[in-house]
Amino acid sequence: MLWNSETQELESSIAVYRDGLQAEKICGIRIGTGICGTAAALRQPVRVSNVSIDPRYVPCVQDLEVRSELTVPLVFEDRLLGVLDLESEQYDAFTSQHEQVLATLASSLAVALENARLYENLRKDEARLQEDLDAAREIQKQLLPKQTPWLPGVQLGVAYEPARHLGGDFYDFHSYGNDKLALAVGDVSGKSTSAALYGSLALGMLRETYAQDALEPRLILEDMNRNLWHLHIGNRFLALTTAVFNNLDRTLILSNSGLPRPYLVRQGKVEEVPAVGMPLGIFADRGYEEVRLQLKVGDTVVICSDGIEESVSPQDEEFGRQRIKTTLARLADKTAPEIAGGLQEAAAKHAGPAGPSDDCTILTLKIAS
């Protein structure tokens, strides 16, 4: 019989006859009631040679004439788990040796029951955590743009893969009329839930800055840096590349704060864009530089979080910038979405079955015509 702390009763769990056939389960017994309830209350074995002369005895099995009984409590670290109860049709059926053997068995069984209880609680906690993570992942997914904006003659592509259930990477777009577009890729230090929450906060700040018609990438970074620094959230910081594209003259102005240098793919050749800077939220006042690119038909600009080049193979070798350049050169004639997807696929193939060790985000902008 197992102890139910909610009903405050010993409840029948397994009841069998000597031949192994199932017996009818016994009704609940309260602490201090019957031989079982007494053993549970005393936290010690109770052995009765003749139950007919023991006032504590309570008949439980209808089709068995019980004459003697032995009950041993199941206790783990002074906490009652239940009882083991033996009943016999013979008088004086149980000896001290039986009691000793049953007590030894009860000790081992109590440990097994406690482990089973802990495992079941862990399983329930993991199931609840999984539900929460699924909901959080869906919310995070809804915060990101559902589709890329449209600009005439311009292609945009995105590849996004969090390393865990929740990611610290994000990307965003903001249109200014029909001709100007702001875009960004962010990467929060660390991984999992706290990084995802920090990233969602940073994404909200970025969109608030966009709403103020801020068209200078360096000023966007400086404003974001001040806001994040004043928060002082642990040792978190944000690497962010933001850019503004003007479709009228096909110029792209970039400013970078800690992400790997972007890439320019032009006529099958790949070069790094010299945009560098300190991550946001570390120092209160920090200036950022801008790089202006004059784009031509066929040019592609690729912005990646560091999860791409840091994808590690089973041989512990990083994907690296040279492999990124080789892959981009191979994909140069593809569309912007195909370039983003192809680069992500190459990094994932390099990482092998283990998958990415960090969040991976790729944003591509290509002048199609």
KELUMBA-617576 format. One line per field, with one value per residue (C-alpha): residue number from 0; residue in one letter; x, y, z. Coordinates in Angstrom, 1 decimal, m for minus. Layout:
! residues N
seq: c(NUM ...)
type: c(a ...)
px: c(X ...)
py: c(Y ...)
pz: c(Z ...)
END
This chain:
! residues 369
seq: c(0 1 2 3 4 5 6 7 8 9 10 11 12 13 14 15 16 17 18 19 20 21 22 23 24 25 26 27 28 29 30 31 32 33 34 35 36 37 38 39 40 41 42 43 44 45 46 47 48 49 50 51 52 53 54 55 56 57 58 59 60 61 62 63 64 65 66 67 68 69 70 71 72 73 74 75 76 77 78 79 80 81 82 83 84 85 86 87 88 89 90 91 92 93 94 95 96 97 98 99 100 101 102 103 104 105 106 107 108 109 110 111 112 113 114 115 116 117 118 119 120 121 122 123 124 125 126 127 128 129 130 131 132 133 134 135 136 137 138 139 140 141 142 143 144 145 146 147 148 149 150 151 152 153 154 155 156 157 158 159 160 161 162 163 164 165 166 167 168 169 170 171 172 173 174 175 176 177 178 179 180 181 182 183 184 185 186 187 188 189 190 191 192 193 194 195 196 197 198 199 200 201 202 203 204 205 206 207 208 209 210 211 212 213 214 215 216 217 218 219 220 221 222 223 224 225 226 227 228 229 230 231 232 233 234 235 236 237 238 239 240 241 242 243 244 245 246 247 248 249 250 251 252 253 254 255 256 257 258 259 260 261 262 263 264 265 266 267 268 269 270 271 272 273 274 275 276 277 278 279 280 281 282 283 284 285 286 287 288 289 290 291 292 293 294 295 296 297 298 299 300 301 302 303 304 305 306 307 308 309 310 311 312 313 314 315 316 317 318 319 320 321 322 323 324 325 326 327 328 329 330 331 332 333 334 335 336 337 338 339 340 341 342 343 344 345 346 347 348 349 350 351 352 353 354 355 356 357 358 359 360 361 362 363 364 365 366 367 368)
type: c(m l w n s e t q e l e s s i a v y r d g l q a e k i c g i r i g t g i c g t a a a l r q p v r v s n v s i d p r y v p c v q d l e v r s e l t v p l v f e d r l l g v l d l e s e q y d a f t s q h e q v l a t l a s s l a v a l e n a r l y e n l r k d e a r l q e d l d a a r e i q k q l l p k q t p w l p g v q l g v a y e p a r h l g g d f y d f h s y g n d k l a l a v g d v s g k s t s a a l y g s l a l g m l r e t y a q d a l e p r l i l e d m n r n l w h l h i g n r f l a l t t a v f n n l d r t l i l s n s g l p r p y l v r q g k v e e v p a v g m p l g i f a d r g y e e v r l q l k v g d t v v i c s d g i e e s v s p q d e e f g r q r i k t t l a r l a d k t a p e i a g g l q e a a a k h a g p a g p s d d c t i l t l k i a s)
px: c(0.0 1.3 0.8 m1.2 m0.4 m3.4 m6.1 m4.0 m4.6 m2.7 m4.0 m3.8 m1.3 m0.6 m2.6 m1.9 m2.4 0.4 m0.1 0.3 m3.3 m4.6 m6.7 m9.3 m7.6 m8.1 m9.9 m7.9 m6.6 m5.9 m2.8 m3.2 m6.0 m5.6 m2.2 m1.1 m2.0 m0.3 3.0 2.8 2.2 5.0 7.4 8.3 7.3 4.2 3.9 0.7 0.4 m3.4 m5.3 m8.6 m7.3 m5.7 m8.1 m6.2 m7.0 m9.3 m10.5 m9.7 m9.8 m13.3 m12.6 m9.6 m9.8 m6.7 m5.2 m1.8 m0.2 3.2 3.4 6.7 6.6 8.3 10.3 12.8 14.7 12.0 9.3 6.5 6.0 3.7 3.7 4.4 1.8 1.7 m1.4 m1.8 m4.5 m2.3 m1.7 1.8 2.8 5.6 8.8 11.4 13.5 10.5 10.4 14.1 13.9 10.8 12.4 15.5 13.2 11.2 14.4 15.4 11.9 11.6 14.7 13.3 9.9 11.6 13.7 10.5 8.7 11.6 11.8 8.1 8.3 11.2 9.3 6.4 8.6 10.4 7.0 5.9 9.3 9.0 5.5 6.8 9.8 7.5 5.4 8.4 9.9 6.6 6.4 10.0 9.3 6.3 8.5 10.7 9.6 7.3 8.5 11.1 10.0 9.6 11.8 11.8 14.9 16.1 16.1 16.3 17.1 17.2 18.4 17.8 18.5 18.8 21.3 18.8 15.1 15.5 18.0 19.9 20.1 17.6 17.1 14.8 13.7 12.1 10.8 11.0 8.6 9.1 12.8 14.6 15.0 16.8 18.0 19.8 21.3 21.8 23.6 23.3 26.1 25.3 22.6 19.1 16.4 18.2 19.8 16.5 14.8 17.6 17.4 13.7 14.3 17.0 14.7 12.0 14.5 15.7 12.2 11.5 14.6 13.5 10.1 11.9 13.0 16.6 18.4 22.0 23.2 26.0 23.5 21.2 24.0 25.0 21.4 21.1 24.4 23.3 20.0 21.5 24.3 21.8 20.0 23.1 21.7 24.4 27.3 25.1 26.1 24.8 26.7 24.6 25.1 22.6 22.4 20.2 19.7 18.6 17.2 17.3 21.1 21.7 23.8 24.1 25.4 26.6 27.7 28.8 29.1 30.8 29.5 31.8 32.6 29.9 30.7 30.4 29.9 30.7 31.3 32.0 34.6 34.0 35.6 35.1 33.4 35.7 32.9 34.0 33.1 32.7 29.6 26.7 26.1 29.7 30.7 28.4 29.7 31.0 31.2 30.7 31.8 29.9 30.9 29.2 28.9 27.8 26.1 25.7 23.5 24.5 26.1 25.2 25.8 25.9 25.6 26.2 26.2 29.3 27.5 28.2 32.0 32.2 30.3 32.6 33.1 33.4 37.2 36.9 37.6 35.7 33.9 35.8 35.8 37.7 35.0 32.3 34.0 34.4 30.8 29.6 31.7 30.1 26.6 27.2 24.8 21.9 19.1 19.4 17.2 19.2 22.5 21.4 20.0 23.0 25.5 23.5 23.3 27.1 27.8 25.3 26.9 30.3 29.1 27.7 25.2 25.9 24.5 25.4 27.0 25.7 22.7 23.1 21.6 22.3 20.8 21.4 20.6 21.1 20.7 18.8 18.1)
py: c(0.0 3.5 6.6 9.4 12.7 14.4 11.9 11.1 7.4 4.3 3.2 m0.3 m0.5 m4.2 m7.0 m10.6 m14.1 m16.5 m18.1 m14.7 m14.1 m10.6 m10.0 m7.3 m4.1 m3.0 0.2 3.1 3.0 6.0 6.3 4.5 2.3 m1.4 m3.3 m1.4 2.0 1.2 0.2 3.4 5.5 3.9 3.7 0.2 m3.4 m4.8 m8.7 m10.2 m14.0 m14.0 m11.1 m12.3 m11.2 m7.9 m5.0 m3.1 m5.6 m4.5 m7.2 m6.1 m9.2 m10.6 m14.1 m14.9 m15.8 m14.0 m15.4 m13.7 m10.6 m9.0 m5.3 m3.4 0.4 1.7 4.7 6.9 9.4 9.3 10.0 7.5 6.0 3.1 m0.4 m4.0 m6.3 m10.1 m11.9 m15.7 m18.2 m19.8 m18.7 m17.5 m17.8 m15.1 m15.3 m12.7 m14.0 m13.2 m9.8 m9.2 m10.3 m8.2 m5.2 m5.5 m5.8 m2.8 m0.7 m1.5 m1.0 2.4 3.6 2.3 4.0 7.3 7.2 6.4 9.3 11.7 10.5 11.0 14.5 15.2 13.9 16.1 19.1 18.5 18.2 21.5 23.1 21.7 23.2 26.6 26.4 25.5 28.5 30.8 29.6 30.4 33.8 34.5 33.3 35.7 38.6 38.2 39.4 36.9 37.9 40.1 43.6 44.2 46.7 46.9 45.2 44.0 40.5 39.8 36.5 35.2 32.0 31.6 28.6 28.8 26.4 25.6 25.8 29.6 31.8 35.0 35.9 38.1 40.0 42.8 45.1 48.5 50.2 54.0 54.6 52.8 53.5 53.1 50.1 49.6 46.1 44.5 41.3 41.0 38.5 38.5 37.1 33.7 31.3 29.9 31.7 34.7 35.5 35.1 37.5 40.1 39.7 40.4 43.5 44.7 44.1 46.2 49.0 48.8 49.1 52.0 53.7 52.9 54.5 57.8 57.8 57.3 56.8 56.8 53.4 54.7 56.9 53.8 51.9 54.8 55.2 51.4 51.3 54.0 52.4 48.9 50.2 52.0 48.7 47.0 43.5 41.2 40.8 40.7 42.6 42.8 42.5 44.3 45.2 47.7 49.1 51.5 50.8 53.6 52.1 55.4 55.5 51.9 52.8 50.7 52.4 49.9 50.2 47.3 46.7 43.3 41.0 39.5 41.7 41.6 40.2 41.8 39.3 41.0 39.3 36.0 37.4 37.8 40.5 41.5 44.9 46.8 47.5 46.8 48.1 47.4 45.4 47.4 47.7 47.5 51.2 54.1 56.3 54.7 56.1 53.9 54.3 53.9 52.2 53.2 50.7 51.7 48.6 47.4 44.9 41.4 42.5 40.7 41.9 39.1 39.7 36.8 36.2 34.5 31.2 30.5 30.8 29.2 26.1 23.3 19.9 16.6 17.0 20.3 22.5 25.7 26.5 29.8 32.8 31.2 28.5 31.2 33.1 29.9 29.0 32.5 32.5 29.2 30.6 34.0 33.5 32.3 34.4 36.1 33.5 30.7 32.3 32.6 29.0 27.6 29.2 27.9 24.4 24.4 25.4 22.8 20.1 21.1 20.8 17.3 15.4 17.5 20.5 24.2 25.1 28.7 30.5 31.0 34.0 35.1 38.1 38.7 41.7 41.4 43.9 41.8 44.4)
pz: c(0.0 m0.9 1.1 m0.5 1.1 m0.5 0.9 4.0 3.5 2.6 m0.8 m2.2 m5.0 m5.6 m4.0 m4.9 m3.5 m2.9 m6.3 m8.0 m8.9 m8.5 m5.3 m5.0 m4.0 m0.4 0.5 1.8 5.4 7.6 9.7 13.0 11.7 11.5 11.5 8.3 9.7 13.0 11.3 9.2 12.3 14.3 11.3 12.5 11.7 13.4 13.7 15.0 15.6 16.1 14.6 16.2 19.6 18.4 18.6 15.9 13.2 10.4 7.9 4.3 2.0 1.8 0.6 2.9 6.6 8.0 11.2 11.3 9.8 9.3 8.1 7.5 6.7 3.5 4.8 3.0 5.1 7.7 5.1 4.8 1.3 2.2 3.7 2.8 4.3 4.5 5.7 6.3 7.0 9.6 13.2 14.0 10.4 10.5 12.4 13.3 10.4 8.1 9.6 9.0 5.4 4.7 6.4 4.2 1.1 2.3 2.6 m1.0 m2.3 m0.6 m2.4 m5.7 m5.0 m4.2 m7.3 m9.3 m7.7 m8.4 m12.0 m12.5 m11.0 m13.3 m16.3 m15.5 m14.9 m18.2 m20.0 m18.6 m19.4 m23.0 m23.3 m22.1 m24.4 m27.4 m26.6 m26.1 m29.4 m31.2 m29.6 m30.6 m34.1 m34.3 m33.3 m36.3 m39.8 m41.4 m44.9 m46.6 m47.8 m51.5 m53.4 m57.2 m58.6 m55.2 m53.7 m50.0 m48.4 m44.8 m43.2 m39.5 m37.2 m33.4 m31.9 m29.1 m28.5 m28.1 m29.8 m29.1 m32.8 m34.6 m37.8 m38.9 m41.7 m41.8 m44.9 m45.4 m48.2 m51.5 m52.0 m48.6 m46.4 m43.1 m42.2 m39.3 m37.9 m34.1 m31.9 m28.1 m26.1 m24.6 m25.5 m24.5 m22.6 m21.1 m24.5 m26.2 m23.8 m24.1 m27.9 m27.8 m25.7 m28.1 m31.1 m29.5 m28.9 m32.5 m33.9 m31.6 m33.1 m36.6 m35.9 m35.2 m38.9 m37.9 m41.3 m40.2 m39.1 m36.9 m34.9 m34.6 m33.0 m30.7 m29.5 m29.0 m27.1 m24.6 m24.0 m23.4 m21.2 m18.9 m18.3 m16.8 m17.3 m16.0 m18.4 m21.5 m24.7 m28.2 m31.5 m34.2 m37.9 m39.2 m42.7 m44.8 m48.5 m50.9 m54.0 m55.9 m56.1 m55.0 m52.0 m48.9 m45.7 m43.0 m39.5 m37.4 m33.6 m33.1 m35.8 m38.3 m41.3 m44.0 m47.4 m50.9 m53.7 m57.1 m60.4 m58.7 m56.3 m52.6 m50.4 m46.8 m46.1 m43.7 m41.1 m37.5 m34.1 m30.3 m29.3 m27.7 m24.0 m22.8 m22.6 m22.1 m24.9 m28.0 m31.6 m34.7 m38.2 m41.4 m44.7 m47.9 m50.8 m54.3 m55.5 m59.1 m60.8 m59.7 m56.5 m53.2 m49.7 m47.0 m43.3 m41.0 m37.2 m35.9 m35.7 m39.3 m39.3 m35.9 m36.9 m35.8 m37.6 m35.8 m36.2 m34.2 m37.2 m37.7 m40.9 m41.0 m43.2 m46.1 m46.5 m46.3 m49.2 m51.2 m50.7 m51.6 m54.8 m55.7 m55.1 m56.7 m59.6 m57.3 m55.9 m52.6 m50.7 m52.4 m51.4 m47.7 m47.7 m49.5 m47.1 m44.1 m45.6 m46.2 m42.6 m41.3 m43.5 m42.1 m38.5 m39.2 m37.0 m33.9 m35.6 m35.0 m31.6 m31.9 m33.4 m37.2 m39.0 m42.6 m44.4 m48.1 m50.3 m54.0 m56.9 m59.4 m62.1)
END
